[in-house]
Amino acid sequence: MERLRKLYEAAIEFKKIKCWEWMLEHHIFGVMNPETEEIGYCSIMGYLGEYYAFSVYLGAKAIGDFLKVEEGLIPAEDFYFLQDCIQISYEDRKYLSKDDLKTIKQLGFKFRGRNAWPLFRRYEPGLVPRPLNEGEINFLTVALWQGIDVALRFKSDPSLLMPPEEGHFLVRVPVKKGREIKWEDRWMPLERTNKRETKVIDMGIVKEIRKLQNLLKLSDISWEIDFVVSHIPVKEKGKRGFYPLILFIVDKSSGLVLNSRVIKLEDLYKQFPLEIVNTIKKVEIIPGEILFRREEFKHLLEPLRRKLNIKLTYTIELPMADAIRKSFLDFLSESAT
């Protein structure tokens, strides 16, 4: 309980300075985890007065996805369900669980009013948020105190987070000096890697693609491919809940949905190329072009480009897919009410 007490104390002090009054979400800085040397990239929310939070995105991939939202490469409405971070948000009492309220009572803290109750959660892509484990509690406590340090200095000097080189971020780094740990500023590059790209494509799918080579001819038709995250979680007995994806393929000219499939995020990289092959078989047409906005799709589409000479177009603009996304989201919103 002592670790949790320290976390709540840090959260209370962080809220007192109200740093969201002068810092925006894109004012990113890093904190190195003293236990693992992993870098968490911190973002402060609350400038608009709607949602007050402090997120620590775990590693280059996690903050890279956050930055892709601003670039339009990941739809903002999907990101909540795909983010990889530890977070404290300041909520109304009704949003806390019984366990959260029990912990607050046991520790002797008292909170009243709107946006006053600290809520700590671990967000993992495609999964329902869960409480923090011991290591996450320790890191978020450290990150909050370092966040206070950076935020107060940034208030006095707005150039603090201005990088000397593009792609570099200010990172607070712990340095052992005798028995003490001192914190230093260092400018460090962000290596925007994507571990998912190393996923191996099933050889059975590659064989299916080779068969299509001999059966069908390339057309001048274009397809748009995307997915939308369901905001309604699926709960399986004895397992952690997850948010399913709705993967869909739409004809660019007509807007006709050629295929759609509900899948888990963890199955996306196996299911994605299979669904394209199945759609080609179903409509008996090889598209001349496939348009997509998800960077991770590049690797998965490569066998289609090589074997079937399909043009791959990486673009933010997917008008037909966006219309389908909106229809799915409207349906999900109506289903939730």
VEXKOL-967443 format. One line per field, with one value per residue (C-alpha): residue in three letters; x, y, z. Coordinates in steps of 0.001 Angstrom, whole numbers, plus 500000, padded with zeros to 6 digits. Each point is the difference from the previous one (the first is absolute). Layout:
N
res: (ALA|...) $
x: (X|...) $
y: (Y|...) $
z: (Z|...) $
END
This chain:
337
res: (MET|GLU|ARG|LEU|ARG|LYS|LEU|TYR|GLU|ALA|ALA|ILE|GLU|PHE|LYS|LYS|ILE|LYS|CYS|TRP|GLU|TRP|MET|LEU|GLU|HIS|HIS|ILE|PHE|GLY|VAL|MET|ASN|PRO|GLU|THR|GLU|GLU|ILE|GLY|TYR|CYS|SER|ILE|MET|GLY|TYR|LEU|GLY|GLU|TYR|TYR|ALA|PHE|SER|VAL|TYR|LEU|GLY|ALA|LYS|ALA|ILE|GLY|ASP|PHE|LEU|LYS|VAL|GLU|GLU|GLY|LEU|ILE|PRO|ALA|GLU|ASP|PHE|TYR|PHE|LEU|GLN|ASP|CYS|ILE|GLN|ILE|SER|TYR|GLU|ASP|ARG|LYS|TYR|LEU|SER|LYS|ASP|ASP|LEU|LYS|THR|ILE|LYS|GLN|LEU|GLY|PHE|LYS|PHE|ARG|GLY|ARG|ASN|ALA|TRP|PRO|LEU|PHE|ARG|ARG|TYR|GLU|PRO|GLY|LEU|VAL|PRO|ARG|PRO|LEU|ASN|GLU|GLY|GLU|ILE|ASN|PHE|LEU|THR|VAL|ALA|LEU|TRP|GLN|GLY|ILE|ASP|VAL|ALA|LEU|ARG|PHE|LYS|SER|ASP|PRO|SER|LEU|LEU|MET|PRO|PRO|GLU|GLU|GLY|HIS|PHE|LEU|VAL|ARG|VAL|PRO|VAL|LYS|LYS|GLY|ARG|GLU|ILE|LYS|TRP|GLU|ASP|ARG|TRP|MET|PRO|LEU|GLU|ARG|THR|ASN|LYS|ARG|GLU|THR|LYS|VAL|ILE|ASP|MET|GLY|ILE|VAL|LYS|GLU|ILE|ARG|LYS|LEU|GLN|ASN|LEU|LEU|LYS|LEU|SER|ASP|ILE|SER|TRP|GLU|ILE|ASP|PHE|VAL|VAL|SER|HIS|ILE|PRO|VAL|LYS|GLU|LYS|GLY|LYS|ARG|GLY|PHE|TYR|PRO|LEU|ILE|LEU|PHE|ILE|VAL|ASP|LYS|SER|SER|GLY|LEU|VAL|LEU|ASN|SER|ARG|VAL|ILE|LYS|LEU|GLU|ASP|LEU|TYR|LYS|GLN|PHE|PRO|LEU|GLU|ILE|VAL|ASN|THR|ILE|LYS|LYS|VAL|GLU|ILE|ILE|PRO|GLY|GLU|ILE|LEU|PHE|ARG|ARG|GLU|GLU|PHE|LYS|HIS|LEU|LEU|GLU|PRO|LEU|ARG|ARG|LYS|LEU|ASN|ILE|LYS|LEU|THR|TYR|THR|ILE|GLU|LEU|PRO|MET|ALA|ASP|ALA|ILE|ARG|LYS|SER|PHE|LEU|ASP|PHE|LEU|SER|GLU|SER|ALA|THR) $
x: (500000|502958|500763|496410|500138|503020|498196|496934|502224|501756|496631|498714|503080|499826|496385|500809|502273|497307|502659|497346|499321|503267|500918|498377|499816|502745|502510|501646|502929|501526|500753|502360|498777|502681|499160|500009|501581|496939|498966|496443|498830|497731|497015|497855|496291|497502|500624|496450|498532|498305|502295|502861|502674|503687|500988|503331|500324|502256|502730|500557|497215|497433|500858|500404|496370|498969|501784|498307|496631|501116|501262|496608|501457|498036|496391|499628|496878|502036|503002|498417|499604|503449|502224|502849|500513|499608|497747|498543|496786|498045|496415|496597|499423|497551|502752|502073|499571|499154|503636|501206|497695|501008|503695|499413|498119|502692|502723|498019|499737|496921|498872|496900|498472|500368|503295|501425|500396|503295|499538|503077|499809|502166|498854|501105|499032|496640|499472|497743|502077|501164|501487|503758|502415|502864|502550|497496|499111|503673|500597|496887|500944|503447|498562|497534|502746|502174|496947|499615|503658|499745|496630|501117|503213|498045|497684|503001|501756|497755|503100|500856|498446|501213|502309|503488|499328|496795|498811|501705|498204|501030|500353|500431|502701|500881|503706|501395|502318|501087|496863|497828|498296|500258|497931|501452|498628|501140|498907|499398|498797|496741|500447|496580|500036|497038|500524|496822|501619|502202|496968|500448|497274|498464|501463|496560|498796|503001|499086|496424|501317|502049|496864|498168|502859|498967|496221|499195|501194|500894|497202|499945|497757|501193|499219|500238|500849|499704|498595|497986|500261|496755|499422|498045|502352|499636|500363|500888|499703|503270|501749|500706|497494|501014|498806|499387|500986|497715|502236|498403|500775|498068|499887|501376|497651|496672|500476|498795|501325|501566|500927|499968|501185|499962|503377|502281|502909|502396|498590|500126|503397|499032|496437|500635|501730|497648|496937|501433|500594|496483|498535|501871|498610|496488|499751|502325|501936|503565|499996|502513|500520|499570|499887|500677|501037|501309|503778|500073|498060|503003|501831|496864|499088|503462|499380|496969|502090|502765|497899|496944|501485|497436|500852|500160|499100|500708|497726|498058|497110|497587|496596|498017|501633|499322|496326|499840|501855|497411|497161|501568|500644|496439|498666|502243|498912|496336|500641|501670|497074) $
y: (500000|502314|500045|501006|502692|501550|499846|501804|502620|500644|500203|502547|502200|499731|501180|502954|501664|499822|499726|499300|503747|500642|496608|498259|496293|500337|501428|496589|499159|496723|498399|497041|497229|499566|496282|498991|502973|499999|503484|501090|502970|502321|502003|502333|500372|502562|503248|499947|499472|496724|497097|500366|497333|499140|497170|498206|498254|496988|500106|501342|497967|501286|503690|499505|498891|503045|502271|498195|501183|503597|499043|498462|496506|498552|501193|501763|497992|496772|501130|499702|496272|499531|502074|498466|501993|500391|502874|501990|501847|502214|498788|500347|497507|497925|498885|498301|496308|498625|498937|503524|501519|497379|500782|503742|499379|497653|502567|502758|502348|502110|501430|502010|501474|499624|498927|499538|496224|498457|496946|497949|497605|497977|500319|497283|499799|498334|499121|501359|502211|498393|501232|500546|497313|500711|500999|502302|501631|500736|501418|502195|501411|500928|501384|502244|501608|500479|501353|502640|500965|500308|501778|502721|500624|500064|502646|502230|499068|498833|499184|497193|497318|501438|497284|500775|497480|498722|496728|500564|500238|501330|496989|500073|497447|498618|500033|498269|502169|498012|498727|502706|500297|503350|500899|501563|501350|498238|500428|496559|498888|498152|496776|499519|496263|497714|496557|498710|500287|497029|497696|497078|499545|496539|497965|498562|503496|500493|496757|501238|503203|497968|498098|503269|500974|497293|500259|503716|503082|503366|502606|503785|499951|501597|498832|501916|497970|501028|498957|501617|499128|499035|502144|497146|497548|496241|498163|496326|498052|499960|502223|503676|501855|501237|502439|498198|501460|500134|499524|500975|500249|502489|500707|503508|500853|498648|500053|496399|498013|496894|498336|500655|497912|500407|498972|500510|502422|497137|498127|502962|499217|496427|500719|503122|498427|497008|502254|501714|496620|498874|503204|499545|496454|501176|502774|498252|503198|501010|503723|502133|502143|499689|503193|499979|502367|497551|499873|496432|498829|500652|496838|497871|501239|499515|496398|501286|502703|497580|497066|501731|503378|501881|503666|500910|503579|501254|503011|501885|500572|497038|501620|496793|498238|503028|499940|496323|500772|502638|497572|497379|502541|501361|496450|499243|503210|499123|496455|501322|502248) $
z: (500000|500579|496265|499269|502684|498276|496651|501367|501634|496690|498218|502507|499592|496207|499992|502258|497436|497250|497306|497323|500103|498104|498519|497036|499127|497396|502502|500337|502252|501130|503369|500272|502292|502702|500307|496320|498130|497727|498900|500605|497934|501964|498818|502113|499226|501265|498113|498601|503466|499121|500909|502470|499757|499873|497665|499805|496632|500367|497393|496488|498389|502513|499628|496246|499815|502054|497516|497092|501321|499477|496528|499165|499551|502926|500475|503361|500839|499778|502002|503452|499379|498428|502296|501984|503178|503724|500929|502830|499271|502383|499930|501595|502808|497937|497607|502701|500788|503432|500389|499151|502620|502557|499473|500414|503249|501342|499264|501694|497021|499390|496671|499152|496863|496273|498438|503496|500369|498771|497796|499059|497074|497620|496391|497571|496314|499476|503668|502744|502367|503263|503327|500182|501150|502408|497368|498270|503334|500623|496515|499942|503412|498699|496745|501856|502083|496916|498202|502700|499565|496206|500036|502433|498047|496714|501480|500604|496765|497106|497935|502426|497792|496698|498586|498681|497212|498433|501507|503362|503349|503377|502321|503761|500774|503467|500839|503078|502065|503016|501687|498485|496621|498256|496941|496883|496709|496846|496388|498527|496527|499583|498060|498471|499576|499476|501480|498388|496585|500882|500099|497636|497400|499946|497109|499322|499081|497726|498195|499575|498443|497520|498955|499333|497694|497553|500381|499756|498141|501449|499727|500169|503100|503272|503533|503263|503108|503635|503350|502768|503689|501714|503083|501572|501758|499777|503306|500138|503240|501896|497424|499647|497841|496554|497356|496686|496641|496989|496964|496690|496297|497866|496264|499446|497133|501217|503772|500132|502963|498481|503280|503733|502926|503794|501475|502997|499625|500726|496976|497617|498512|499213|498916|497922|496942|500188|499733|496915|498342|500941|498566|496716|499787|500876|497378|497524|499398|500791|500818|498159|503095|503771|502060|503762|502808|502613|499800|501350|496928|497730|500974|499822|496524|498537|498713|498073|498400|499029|498802|498548|498967|502073|500519|503697|500961|503510|500576|502646|497598|499958|499311|499473|502951|502207|499027|501000|503246|500849|499315|502273|502770|499781|500263|502994|501739|499519|501264|503160|500963) $
END
